[in-house]
Amino acid sequence: MSESDYFEFGVAHDRRYTLEHLWLQLLDEKEGTVKIGMSEFIRADSGDIVRVILPHPQDASEFLLNDEGVPSDVDDGETPPATPSAGDEIGIGELLVTIRTISDRILINTPFPCKVLELNGEVEDNADLANDDAYADGWFLIVKPHEFDEDQFLDAGEYIEYLNEL
């Protein structure tokens, strides 16, 4: 291999990491919100990121309304339920993000059940953010985990040890 076949990459020390190369940053301990992105290792290992596909709420058009604008399964006189926010909740092991590189497609599942609070649409529109700024503007989403224990994920030192074993 020539020297050009290698990428230098960094590891942010203020994050936790999964074995699937996601970084997790606790934003607000009281609220329990977590920002999620990808480690620069993915680019170093698989090549430039050409596309990032984030989870979007499912199409709610399957919920049919009657002539009064009330869901068809609600009896007259009842208050209609709140519009379902299908897709907000992601269970453990469900698809979280799809990353396309020049030569591969990488599917990464969520490491914990959570509610999606915010998606970074800019990284979907401009995959170079994931290539050039993975630990800042290249983040993927902000979630509120239902079960989150920072200690179950790798700190920066443990993640570096893990990478050395690959």
C-alpha positions in Angstrom: 0.0 0.0 0.0 1.2 3.5 -0.7 1.2 6.3 1.8 -1.8 7.8 0.0 -3.9 4.7 1.0 -3.9 5.8 4.6 -6.0 8.4 6.3 -5.1 10.1 9.5 -8.0 10.4 11.9 -8.7 11.7 15.3 -10.7 10.6 18.3 -12.5 13.2 20.4 -11.8 12.7 24.0 -15.0 14.2 25.4 -17.2 11.5 23.9 -18.2 7.8 24.3 -18.0 5.3 21.5 -19.8 2.3 20.3 -18.2 -0.8 18.6 -20.0 0.3 15.4 -17.9 3.6 15.5 -20.6 6.0 16.6 -19.7 8.7 19.0 -22.1 9.7 21.8 -21.9 13.1 23.5 -24.1 13.8 26.6 -25.4 17.3 26.0 -27.6 17.8 29.1 -27.3 15.4 32.0 -30.5 16.6 33.6 -32.5 16.3 30.4 -30.6 13.2 29.3 -30.1 14.4 25.7 -27.4 12.8 23.6 -25.8 13.9 20.3 -24.8 11.1 18.0 -22.3 11.2 15.1 -19.7 8.9 13.5 -16.1 8.4 14.4 -13.6 9.5 11.8 -12.4 5.9 11.7 -15.3 5.0 9.3 -13.9 7.3 6.7 -10.4 6.1 7.3 -11.5 2.5 7.0 -14.1 2.7 4.2 -13.2 5.8 2.2 -14.9 9.1 1.7 -18.6 9.4 2.7 -20.7 10.2 -0.3 -24.2 10.0 1.4 -25.7 10.0 4.9 -29.3 8.8 5.3 -30.9 9.5 8.7 -34.1 8.1 10.1 -37.1 10.2 9.2 -40.6 10.0 10.7 -42.7 7.6 8.6 -45.4 9.0 6.3 -48.5 9.6 8.4 -50.8 9.5 5.3 -51.9 6.0 6.3 -54.1 7.6 9.0 -57.3 8.3 7.1 -59.6 11.2 8.2 -63.4 11.3 7.8 -65.2 14.3 6.4 -64.9 16.2 9.7 -61.1 15.8 9.8 -61.3 13.2 12.6 -59.4 9.9 12.3 -61.9 7.3 10.9 -61.4 5.0 13.9 -62.7 7.6 16.4 -66.4 7.6 17.4 -68.3 10.8 17.0 -68.3 12.9 20.2 -64.8 11.7 21.3 -61.8 14.0 21.2 -59.4 12.7 18.5 -56.1 11.5 19.8 -53.0 13.5 19.1 -51.5 12.9 15.7 -49.2 10.0 16.0 -45.5 10.9 15.7 -44.6 7.6 13.9 -40.9 7.3 13.5 -39.8 9.4 16.5 -39.1 6.3 18.6 -36.3 4.0 17.7 -35.8 0.7 19.5 -32.6 -0.9 20.3 -31.1 -2.6 17.3 -33.2 -0.7 14.8 -31.6 1.1 11.9 -30.2 4.5 13.0 -28.2 5.7 10.0 -27.1 4.5 6.6 -23.7 5.7 5.4 -22.6 5.3 1.8 -19.0 5.4 0.9 -17.4 5.3 -2.5 -17.3 1.5 -2.3 -19.6 0.4 0.5 -22.9 0.8 2.3 -22.7 0.8 6.1 -25.9 0.2 8.1 -25.6 1.3 11.8 -28.2 0.3 14.3 -29.1 2.3 17.4 -27.3 1.2 20.6 -30.2 2.1 22.9 -33.9 2.8 22.6 -34.5 6.5 22.2 -36.7 9.3 21.0 -35.4 11.4 18.1 -35.4 15.1 19.0 -33.4 16.6 16.1 -31.9 15.5 12.8 -29.0 17.2 11.2 -30.4 17.7 7.7 -27.3 19.5 6.7 -25.2 16.4 6.8 -27.7 14.6 4.5 -27.5 17.5 2.1 -23.7 17.8 2.3 -21.9 14.5 3.2 -18.6 16.4 3.2 -19.5 17.6 6.7 -19.2 13.9 7.9 -15.8 13.7 6.0 -14.3 17.0 7.1 -15.9 17.7 10.5 -17.2 14.4 12.0 -17.0 15.6 15.6 -18.6 19.0 15.1 -20.9 20.0 12.1 -20.9 16.4 10.8 -23.1 15.1 13.7 -26.2 13.0 12.8 -29.0 13.4 15.4 -29.9 14.4 18.9 -31.9 11.9 20.9 -33.4 11.4 24.3 -32.5 7.8 25.4 -35.0 5.8 27.4 -32.1 3.8 28.9 -28.6 5.3 28.8 -25.6 4.4 30.9 -22.4 6.2 29.7 -20.3 3.5 31.3 -21.6 0.8 29.0 -19.8 2.6 26.1 -16.1 3.0 25.4 -14.3 6.1 26.5 -11.7 7.6 24.1 -8.8 5.5 25.6 -10.8 2.3 25.4 -11.9 3.1 21.9 -8.3 3.7 20.7 -7.4 0.3 22.2 -10.3 -1.3 20.4 -9.2 0.3 17.1 -5.7 -1.1 17.6 -7.1 -4.6 17.9 -8.9 -4.3 14.5 
